[in-house]
Amino acid sequence: MADPPKIAILLQQVAMAVNAHDRENPDHNSWGIGMAHFDIERLGLDEGEELIPGIVLQADGGQTGQFRILCDGQHDQGEVEEEEEVLDAVAEQELAEPLQAPGPAPRIRPPF
């Protein structure tokens, strides 16, 4: 198991995140915390373990070092997905002529 101070900080952060989620989304029911499997093992915790009352730990394949609040609501409801326009980074044809200096290039003499 990880150091008790690390677990205490994790539990504090989880409780704050669940409270913030529930405050911002009163119609959603939080039921778990999603974490990378690597982080669960590193902290010496078990998947399905209840971290705080009613909140279980779930390995969800997310990024390491982060956790997510798992709930029964849809957070992207009503959002319209924007269609991205794909552009070529290199033009197929040249639009301008190369820049040419008027007359011959000046001679460069090294300083003495």
C-alpha positions in Angstrom: 0.0 0.0 0.0 1.2 3.6 -0.7 2.1 6.0 2.0 -0.8 7.0 4.2 -0.3 10.7 3.4 -0.7 9.9 -0.4 -3.9 8.0 0.2 -5.2 10.7 2.5 -4.6 13.3 -0.3 -6.2 11.1 -2.9 -9.3 10.6 -0.7 -9.5 14.3 -0.1 -9.3 15.1 -3.8 -11.8 12.4 -4.7 -14.3 13.8 -2.1 -13.8 17.3 -3.4 -14.3 16.2 -7.1 -17.4 14.2 -6.3 -18.9 17.1 -4.3 -18.1 19.5 -7.2 -19.6 17.2 -9.8 -22.8 16.6 -7.8 -23.1 20.4 -7.2 -22.7 21.2 -10.9 -24.9 18.3 -12.1 -27.7 17.7 -9.6 -29.6 15.3 -11.9 -26.6 12.9 -12.2 -25.8 10.2 -9.7 -22.0 9.7 -9.1 -21.2 6.1 -8.5 -17.5 5.7 -9.0 -14.0 7.0 -9.7 -12.2 5.9 -12.9 -8.5 5.5 -12.8 -5.7 4.0 -14.9 -5.0 0.4 -13.9 -1.4 1.3 -13.4 -2.3 4.0 -10.8 -4.6 1.6 -9.0 -1.8 -1.0 -8.6 0.8 1.7 -7.7 -1.4 3.0 -4.9 -2.0 -0.6 -3.6 -5.7 -0.3 -4.1 -8.1 -2.9 -5.6 -10.6 -2.4 -8.4 -14.1 -2.3 -7.0 -12.9 -1.0 -3.6 -15.1 1.6 -2.0 -13.1 4.8 -1.6 -15.8 6.9 0.1 -19.4 5.7 0.9 -21.2 4.9 -2.4 -18.1 5.6 -4.6 -16.2 2.6 -6.0 -12.9 2.5 -7.8 -13.0 1.4 -11.4 -10.1 0.8 -13.9 -11.1 2.6 -17.0 -8.0 2.8 -19.1 -7.6 6.6 -18.8 -4.4 8.5 -18.6 -2.1 7.8 -15.7 -2.0 10.4 -12.9 -5.6 11.4 -13.4 -9.0 10.3 -12.2 -12.5 10.8 -13.5 -15.9 10.9 -11.9 -18.2 8.2 -13.1 -21.9 8.9 -13.1 -25.1 7.8 -14.8 -25.6 11.1 -16.7 -24.7 12.2 -20.2 -22.4 15.2 -20.0 -22.4 16.0 -23.7 -26.2 16.3 -24.2 -27.3 19.1 -26.4 -23.9 19.8 -27.8 -23.6 20.0 -31.5 -20.5 18.3 -32.9 -18.7 20.7 -35.2 -17.5 19.5 -38.6 -13.9 20.3 -39.2 -12.8 21.5 -42.6 -9.7 19.6 -43.8 -7.1 21.7 -45.7 -4.0 20.7 -47.5 -0.8 22.1 -45.8 1.1 22.1 -49.1 -0.4 23.8 -52.2 -0.5 21.8 -55.4 0.5 24.8 -57.5 2.7 27.8 -57.0 0.9 31.1 -56.9 3.8 33.5 -57.0 7.0 33.8 -58.8 10.3 33.5 -57.0 11.7 36.8 -55.8 14.7 38.0 -57.8 17.0 40.9 -56.9 17.5 43.6 -59.5 21.0 43.4 -60.9 24.0 41.3 -59.8 24.7 40.5 -56.2 27.1 42.9 -54.4 30.6 41.7 -53.6 31.2 41.0 -49.9 34.7 41.8 -48.6 35.9 40.5 -45.3 36.9 43.1 -42.7 40.6 43.5 -42.0 
